[in-house]
Amino acid sequence: MDDLKQLDKYAFQVLTMFREGYSSRQIAQQFHLSYKTVKDIVERFSH
């Protein structure tokens, strides 16, 4: 599945920005991802 590869590619950067206080919407715009994708990444990797 292509989505998982894409998530892995962005996960580190997305999580780094998230920890620095960026909102999910800002991150989504930054990487041209959907808001849902960013939320999925954060939920999956922040446990």
PDB file of N, CA, C, O and CB in Angstrom:
ATOM      1  N   MET A   1       0.833  -1.195   0.000  1.00  0.00           N
ATOM      2  CA  MET A   1       0.000   0.000   0.000  1.00  0.00           C
ATOM      3  C   MET A   1       0.873   1.251   0.000  1.00  0.00           C
ATOM      4  O   MET A   1       1.781   1.391   0.819  1.00  0.00           O
ATOM      5  CB  MET A   1      -0.945   0.002   1.215  1.00  0.00           C
ATOM      6  N   ASP A   2       0.592   2.126  -0.901  1.00  0.00           N
ATOM      7  CA  ASP A   2       1.391   3.332  -1.091  1.00  0.00           C
ATOM      8  C   ASP A   2       1.329   4.269   0.116  1.00  0.00           C
ATOM      9  O   ASP A   2       2.319   4.916   0.458  1.00  0.00           O
ATOM     10  CB  ASP A   2       0.927   4.066  -2.332  1.00  0.00           C
ATOM     11  N   ASP A   3       0.173   4.335   0.752  1.00  0.00           N
ATOM     12  CA  ASP A   3      -0.030   5.251   1.874  1.00  0.00           C
ATOM     13  C   ASP A   3       0.969   5.041   3.002  1.00  0.00           C
ATOM     14  O   ASP A   3       1.486   6.000   3.575  1.00  0.00           O
ATOM     15  CB  ASP A   3      -1.424   5.099   2.408  1.00  0.00           C
ATOM     16  N   LEU A   4       1.231   3.788   3.312  1.00  0.00           N
ATOM     17  CA  LEU A   4       2.128   3.505   4.431  1.00  0.00           C
ATOM     18  C   LEU A   4       3.537   4.003   4.161  1.00  0.00           C
ATOM     19  O   LEU A   4       4.191   4.552   5.047  1.00  0.00           O
ATOM     20  CB  LEU A   4       2.156   2.016   4.721  1.00  0.00           C
ATOM     21  N   LYS A   5       3.996   3.811   2.942  1.00  0.00           N
ATOM     22  CA  LYS A   5       5.324   4.322   2.587  1.00  0.00           C
ATOM     23  C   LYS A   5       5.362   5.838   2.736  1.00  0.00           C
ATOM     24  O   LYS A   5       6.333   6.408   3.233  1.00  0.00           O
ATOM     25  CB  LYS A   5       5.701   3.916   1.144  1.00  0.00           C
ATOM     26  N   GLN A   6       4.295   6.468   2.299  1.00  0.00           N
ATOM     27  CA  GLN A   6       4.227   7.924   2.395  1.00  0.00           C
ATOM     28  C   GLN A   6       4.221   8.351   3.864  1.00  0.00           C
ATOM     29  O   GLN A   6       4.883   9.322   4.231  1.00  0.00           O
ATOM     30  CB  GLN A   6       2.968   8.462   1.668  1.00  0.00           C
ATOM     31  N   LEU A   7       3.485   7.635   4.692  1.00  0.00           N
ATOM     32  CA  LEU A   7       3.450   7.968   6.118  1.00  0.00           C
ATOM     33  C   LEU A   7       4.836   7.870   6.726  1.00  0.00           C
ATOM     34  O   LEU A   7       5.260   8.758   7.465  1.00  0.00           O
ATOM     35  CB  LEU A   7       2.481   7.049   6.865  1.00  0.00           C
ATOM     36  N   ASP A   8       5.543   6.789   6.418  1.00  0.00           N
ATOM     37  CA  ASP A   8       6.887   6.622   6.964  1.00  0.00           C
ATOM     38  C   ASP A   8       7.795   7.763   6.523  1.00  0.00           C
ATOM     39  O   ASP A   8       8.596   8.278   7.302  1.00  0.00           O
ATOM     40  CB  ASP A   8       7.480   5.276   6.529  1.00  0.00           C
ATOM     41  N   LYS A   9       7.653   8.142   5.270  1.00  0.00           N
ATOM     42  CA  LYS A   9       8.495   9.188   4.708  1.00  0.00           C
ATOM     43  C   LYS A   9       8.304  10.506   5.462  1.00  0.00           C
ATOM     44  O   LYS A   9       9.262  11.243   5.693  1.00  0.00           O
ATOM     45  CB  LYS A   9       8.186   9.376   3.218  1.00  0.00           C
ATOM     46  N   TYR A  10       7.071  10.791   5.837  1.00  0.00           N
ATOM     47  CA  TYR A  10       6.769  12.069   6.463  1.00  0.00           C
ATOM     48  C   TYR A  10       6.707  12.007   7.984  1.00  0.00           C
ATOM     49  O   TYR A  10       6.756  13.041   8.651  1.00  0.00           O
ATOM     50  CB  TYR A  10       5.475  12.584   5.938  1.00  0.00           C
ATOM     51  N   ALA A  11       6.599  10.805   8.533  1.00  0.00           N
ATOM     52  CA  ALA A  11       6.292  10.670   9.958  1.00  0.00           C
ATOM     53  C   ALA A  11       7.269  11.434  10.845  1.00  0.00           C
ATOM     54  O   ALA A  11       6.854  12.160  11.748  1.00  0.00           O
ATOM     55  CB  ALA A  11       6.294   9.209  10.349  1.00  0.00           C
ATOM     56  N   PHE A  12       8.561  11.273  10.591  1.00  0.00           N
ATOM     57  CA  PHE A  12       9.544  11.912  11.465  1.00  0.00           C
ATOM     58  C   PHE A  12       9.398  13.436  11.434  1.00  0.00           C
ATOM     59  O   PHE A  12       9.395  14.089  12.478  1.00  0.00           O
ATOM     60  CB  PHE A  12      10.970  11.507  11.051  1.00  0.00           C
ATOM     61  N   GLN A  13       9.277  13.994  10.223  1.00  0.00           N
ATOM     62  CA  GLN A  13       9.152  15.446  10.090  1.00  0.00           C
ATOM     63  C   GLN A  13       7.841  15.944  10.680  1.00  0.00           C
ATOM     64  O   GLN A  13       7.800  16.977  11.348  1.00  0.00           O
ATOM     65  CB  GLN A  13       9.253  15.857   8.624  1.00  0.00           C
ATOM     66  N   VAL A  14       6.775  15.200  10.426  1.00  0.00           N
ATOM     67  CA  VAL A  14       5.467  15.595  10.945  1.00  0.00           C
ATOM     68  C   VAL A  14       5.489  15.615  12.469  1.00  0.00           C
ATOM     69  O   VAL A  14       5.032  16.572  13.093  1.00  0.00           O
ATOM     70  CB  VAL A  14       4.367  14.639  10.436  1.00  0.00           C
ATOM     71  N   LEU A  15       6.023  14.554  13.059  1.00  0.00           N
ATOM     72  CA  LEU A  15       6.050  14.471  14.520  1.00  0.00           C
ATOM     73  C   LEU A  15       6.952  15.534  15.122  1.00  0.00           C
ATOM     74  O   LEU A  15       6.645  16.092  16.176  1.00  0.00           O
ATOM     75  CB  LEU A  15       6.513  13.092  14.964  1.00  0.00           C
ATOM     76  N   THR A  16       8.059  15.814  14.457  1.00  0.00           N
ATOM     77  CA  THR A  16       8.959  16.856  14.951  1.00  0.00           C
ATOM     78  C   THR A  16       8.241  18.201  14.980  1.00  0.00           C
ATOM     79  O   THR A  16       8.308  18.924  15.974  1.00  0.00           O
ATOM     80  CB  THR A  16      10.228  16.944  14.074  1.00  0.00           C
ATOM     81  N   MET A  17       7.559  18.530  13.899  1.00  0.00           N
ATOM     82  CA  MET A  17       6.828  19.798  13.849  1.00  0.00           C
ATOM     83  C   MET A  17       5.712  19.814  14.879  1.00  0.00           C
ATOM     84  O   MET A  17       5.459  20.837  15.516  1.00  0.00           O
ATOM     85  CB  MET A  17       6.254  20.037  12.446  1.00  0.00           C
ATOM     86  N   PHE A  18       5.041  18.670  15.041  1.00  0.00           N
ATOM     87  CA  PHE A  18       3.940  18.589  15.997  1.00  0.00           C
ATOM     88  C   PHE A  18       4.445  18.874  17.410  1.00  0.00           C
ATOM     89  O   PHE A  18       3.808  19.599  18.174  1.00  0.00           O
ATOM     90  CB  PHE A  18       3.266  17.200  15.935  1.00  0.00           C
ATOM     91  N   ARG A  19       5.592  18.298  17.745  1.00  0.00           N
ATOM     92  CA  ARG A  19       6.170  18.518  19.078  1.00  0.00           C
ATOM     93  C   ARG A  19       6.624  19.956  19.272  1.00  0.00           C
ATOM     94  O   ARG A  19       6.667  20.455  20.397  1.00  0.00           O
ATOM     95  CB  ARG A  19       7.346  17.580  19.303  1.00  0.00           C
ATOM     96  N   GLU A  20       6.962  20.621  18.170  1.00  0.00           N
ATOM     97  CA  GLU A  20       7.380  22.019  18.254  1.00  0.00           C
ATOM     98  C   GLU A  20       6.184  22.959  18.350  1.00  0.00           C
ATOM     99  O   GLU A  20       6.346  24.174  18.461  1.00  0.00           O
ATOM    100  CB  GLU A  20       8.232  22.387  17.048  1.00  0.00           C
ATOM    101  N   GLY A  21       4.989  22.391  18.307  1.00  0.00           N
ATOM    102  CA  GLY A  21       3.801  23.195  18.550  1.00  0.00           C
ATOM    103  C   GLY A  21       3.015  23.598  17.317  1.00  0.00           C
ATOM    104  O   GLY A  21       2.063  24.373  17.416  1.00  0.00           O
ATOM    105  N   TYR A  22       3.398  23.085  16.158  1.00  0.00           N
ATOM    106  CA  TYR A  22       2.605  23.369  14.964  1.00  0.00           C
ATOM    107  C   TYR A  22       1.290  22.606  15.035  1.00  0.00           C
ATOM    108  O   TYR A  22       1.227  21.512  15.596  1.00  0.00           O
ATOM    109  CB  TYR A  22       3.385  22.994  13.678  1.00  0.00           C
ATOM    110  N   SER A  23       0.248  23.182  14.468  1.00  0.00           N
ATOM    111  CA  SER A  23      -1.029  22.476  14.434  1.00  0.00           C
ATOM    112  C   SER A  23      -1.028  21.457  13.298  1.00  0.00           C
ATOM    113  O   SER A  23      -0.239  21.551  12.357  1.00  0.00           O
ATOM    114  CB  SER A  23      -2.204  23.471  14.271  1.00  0.00           C
ATOM    115  N   SER A  24      -1.919  20.497  13.405  1.00  0.00           N
ATOM    116  CA  SER A  24      -2.029  19.480  12.354  1.00  0.00           C
ATOM    117  C   SER A  24      -2.325  20.119  11.003  1.00  0.00           C
ATOM    118  O   SER A  24      -1.822  19.663   9.976  1.00  0.00           O
ATOM    119  CB  SER A  24      -3.122  18.463  12.704  1.00  0.00           C
ATOM    120  N   ARG A  25      -3.133  21.163  10.999  1.00  0.00           N
ATOM    121  CA  ARG A  25      -3.465  21.830   9.730  1.00  0.00           C
ATOM    122  C   ARG A  25      -2.245  22.497   9.110  1.00  0.00           C
ATOM    123  O   ARG A  25      -2.043  22.431   7.897  1.00  0.00           O
ATOM    124  CB  ARG A  25      -4.565  22.869   9.948  1.00  0.00           C
ATOM    125  N   GLN A  26      -1.433  23.141   9.945  1.00  0.00           N
ATOM    126  CA  GLN A  26      -0.212  23.772   9.424  1.00  0.00           C
ATOM    127  C   GLN A  26       0.714  22.724   8.823  1.00  0.00           C
ATOM    128  O   GLN A  26       1.300  22.932   7.760  1.00  0.00           O
ATOM    129  CB  GLN A  26       0.519  24.551  10.538  1.00  0.00           C
ATOM    130  N   ILE A  27       0.838  21.603   9.513  1.00  0.00           N
ATOM    131  CA  ILE A  27       1.716  20.535   9.038  1.00  0.00           C
ATOM    132  C   ILE A  27       1.186  19.972   7.719  1.00  0.00           C
ATOM    133  O   ILE A  27       1.953  19.734   6.786  1.00  0.00           O
ATOM    134  CB  ILE A  27       1.836  19.410  10.099  1.00  0.00           C
ATOM    135  N   ALA A  28      -0.110  19.765   7.647  1.00  0.00           N
ATOM    136  CA  ALA A  28      -0.713  19.233   6.426  1.00  0.00           C
ATOM    137  C   ALA A  28      -0.405  20.141   5.237  1.00  0.00           C
ATOM    138  O   ALA A  28      -0.072  19.658   4.154  1.00  0.00           O
ATOM    139  CB  ALA A  28      -2.236  19.077   6.599  1.00  0.00           C
ATOM    140  N   GLN A  29      -0.517  21.451   5.437  1.00  0.00           N
ATOM    141  CA  GLN A  29      -0.221  22.388   4.353  1.00  0.00           C
ATOM    142  C   GLN A  29       1.254  22.337   3.985  1.00  0.00           C
ATOM    143  O   GLN A  29       1.607  22.371   2.806  1.00  0.00           O
ATOM    144  CB  GLN A  29      -0.618  23.817   4.750  1.00  0.00           C
ATOM    145  N   GLN A  30       2.103  22.256   4.983  1.00  0.00           N
ATOM    146  CA  GLN A  30       3.549  22.251   4.759  1.00  0.00           C
ATOM    147  C   GLN A  30       3.962  21.103   3.834  1.00  0.00           C
ATOM    148  O   GLN A  30       4.780  21.289   2.934  1.00  0.00           O
ATOM    149  CB  GLN A  30       4.295  22.142   6.100  1.00  0.00           C
ATOM    150  N   PHE A  31       3.392  19.919   4.059  1.00  0.00           N
ATOM    151  CA  PHE A  31       3.801  18.734   3.297  1.00  0.00           C
ATOM    152  C   PHE A  31       2.803  18.349   2.212  1.00  0.00           C
ATOM    153  O   PHE A  31       2.940  17.304   1.575  1.00  0.00           O
ATOM    154  CB  PHE A  31       3.994  17.567   4.231  1.00  0.00           C
ATOM    155  N   HIS A  32       1.790  19.204   2.004  1.00  0.00           N
ATOM    156  CA  HIS A  32       0.753  18.905   1.009  1.00  0.00           C
ATOM    157  C   HIS A  32       0.093  17.561   1.297  1.00  0.00           C
ATOM    158  O   HIS A  32      -0.178  16.775   0.389  1.00  0.00           O
ATOM    159  CB  HIS A  32       1.349  18.905  -0.409  1.00  0.00           C
ATOM    160  N   LEU A  33      -0.155  17.320   2.567  1.00  0.00           N
ATOM    161  CA  LEU A  33      -0.866  16.113   2.984  1.00  0.00           C
ATOM    162  C   LEU A  33      -2.278  16.506   3.388  1.00  0.00           C
ATOM    163  O   LEU A  33      -2.565  17.677   3.637  1.00  0.00           O
ATOM    164  CB  LEU A  33      -0.127  15.391   4.158  1.00  0.00           C
ATOM    165  N   SER A  34      -3.147  15.518   3.448  1.00  0.00           N
ATOM    166  CA  SER A  34      -4.476  15.808   3.962  1.00  0.00           C
ATOM    167  C   SER A  34      -4.409  15.906   5.484  1.00  0.00           C
ATOM    168  O   SER A  34      -3.539  15.315   6.124  1.00  0.00           O
ATOM    169  CB  SER A  34      -5.495  14.721   3.519  1.00  0.00           C
ATOM    170  N   TYR A  35      -5.337  16.658   6.039  1.00  0.00           N
ATOM    171  CA  TYR A  35      -5.421  16.806   7.494  1.00  0.00           C
ATOM    172  C   TYR A  35      -5.565  15.438   8.152  1.00  0.00           C
ATOM    173  O   TYR A  35      -4.949  15.162   9.182  1.00  0.00           O
ATOM    174  CB  TYR A  35      -6.607  17.720   7.885  1.00  0.00           C
ATOM    175  N   LYS A  36      -6.386  14.587   7.544  1.00  0.00           N
ATOM    176  CA  LYS A  36      -6.603  13.242   8.089  1.00  0.00           C
ATOM    177  C   LYS A  36      -5.296  12.449   8.129  1.00  0.00           C
ATOM    178  O   LYS A  36      -5.029  11.744   9.102  1.00  0.00           O
ATOM    179  CB  LYS A  36      -7.654  12.487   7.252  1.00  0.00           C
ATOM    180  N   THR A  37      -4.498  12.558   7.096  1.00  0.00           N
ATOM    181  CA  THR A  37      -3.224  11.837   7.060  1.00  0.00           C
ATOM    182  C   THR A  37      -2.320  12.278   8.200  1.00  0.00           C
ATOM    183  O   THR A  37      -1.698  11.450   8.865  1.00  0.00           O
ATOM    184  CB  THR A  37      -2.519  12.055   5.718  1.00  0.00           C
ATOM    185  N   VAL A  38      -2.251  13.582   8.420  1.00  0.00           N
ATOM    186  CA  VAL A  38      -1.420  14.104   9.513  1.00  0.00           C
ATOM    187  C   VAL A  38      -1.935  13.592  10.852  1.00  0.00           C
ATOM    188  O   VAL A  38      -1.151  13.168  11.701  1.00  0.00           O
ATOM    189  CB  VAL A  38      -1.402  15.653   9.500  1.00  0.00           C
ATOM    190  N   LYS A  39      -3.251  13.632  11.043  1.00  0.00           N
ATOM    191  CA  LYS A  39      -3.817  13.127  12.294  1.00  0.00           C
ATOM    192  C   LYS A  39      -3.495  11.653  12.477  1.00  0.00           C
ATOM    193  O   LYS A  39      -3.164  11.222  13.581  1.00  0.00           O
ATOM    194  CB  LYS A  39      -5.334  13.342  12.324  1.00  0.00           C
ATOM    195  N   ASP A  40      -3.591  10.879  11.404  1.00  0.00           N
ATOM    196  CA  ASP A  40      -3.272   9.446  11.471  1.00  0.00           C
ATOM    197  C   ASP A  40      -1.825   9.231  11.900  1.00  0.00           C
ATOM    198  O   ASP A  40      -1.542   8.378  12.742  1.00  0.00           O
ATOM    199  CB  ASP A  40      -3.523   8.772  10.109  1.00  0.00           C
ATOM    200  N   ILE A  41      -0.914  10.003  11.321  1.00  0.00           N
ATOM    201  CA  ILE A  41       0.501   9.876  11.675  1.00  0.00           C
ATOM    202  C   ILE A  41       0.692  10.173  13.156  1.00  0.00           C
ATOM    203  O   ILE A  41       1.336   9.409  13.875  1.00  0.00           O
ATOM    204  CB  ILE A  41       1.373  10.826  10.815  1.00  0.00           C
ATOM    205  N   VAL A  42       0.129  11.284  13.602  1.00  0.00           N
ATOM    206  CA  VAL A  42       0.308  11.691  14.999  1.00  0.00           C
ATOM    207  C   VAL A  42      -0.264  10.635  15.936  1.00  0.00           C
ATOM    208  O   VAL A  42       0.364  10.280  16.934  1.00  0.00           O
ATOM    209  CB  VAL A  42      -0.364  13.057  15.260  1.00  0.00           C
ATOM    210  N   GLU A  43      -1.454  10.133  15.616  1.00  0.00           N
ATOM    211  CA  GLU A  43      -2.076   9.124  16.476  1.00  0.00           C
ATOM    212  C   GLU A  43      -1.273   7.832  16.478  1.00  0.00           C
ATOM    213  O   GLU A  43      -1.116   7.196  17.520  1.00  0.00           O
ATOM    214  CB  GLU A  43      -3.510   8.846  16.025  1.00  0.00           C
ATOM    215  N   ARG A  44      -0.771   7.449  15.329  1.00  0.00           N
ATOM    216  CA  ARG A  44      -0.060   6.180  15.225  1.00  0.00           C
ATOM    217  C   ARG A  44       1.275   6.209  15.957  1.00  0.00           C
ATOM    218  O   ARG A  44       1.666   5.218  16.574  1.00  0.00           O
ATOM    219  CB  ARG A  44       0.160   5.826  13.772  1.00  0.00           C
ATOM    220  N   PHE A  45       1.976   7.332  15.893  1.00  0.00           N
ATOM    221  CA  PHE A  45       3.347   7.358  16.390  1.00  0.00           C
ATOM    222  C   PHE A  45       3.517   8.047  17.733  1.00  0.00           C
ATOM    223  O   PHE A  45       4.625   8.072  18.269  1.00  0.00           O
ATOM    224  CB  PHE A  45       4.214   8.026  15.398  1.00  0.00           C
ATOM    225  N   SER A  46       2.460   8.601  18.287  1.00  0.00           N
ATOM    226  CA  SER A  46       2.633   9.347  19.535  1.00  0.00           C
ATOM    227  C   SER A  46       2.236   8.537  20.766  1.00  0.00           C
ATOM    228  O   SER A  46       2.094   9.103  21.850  1.00  0.00           O
ATOM    229  CB  SER A  46       1.824  10.621  19.487  1.00  0.00           C
ATOM    230  N   HIS A  47       2.058   7.243  20.622  1.00  0.00           N
ATOM    231  CA  HIS A  47       1.669   6.422  21.781  1.00  0.00           C
ATOM    232  C   HIS A  47       2.886   5.972  22.560  1.00  0.00           C
ATOM    233  O   HIS A  47       2.752   5.273  23.565  1.00  0.00           O
ATOM    234  CB  HIS A  47       0.860   5.201  21.334  1.00  0.00           C
TER     235      HIS A  47
END
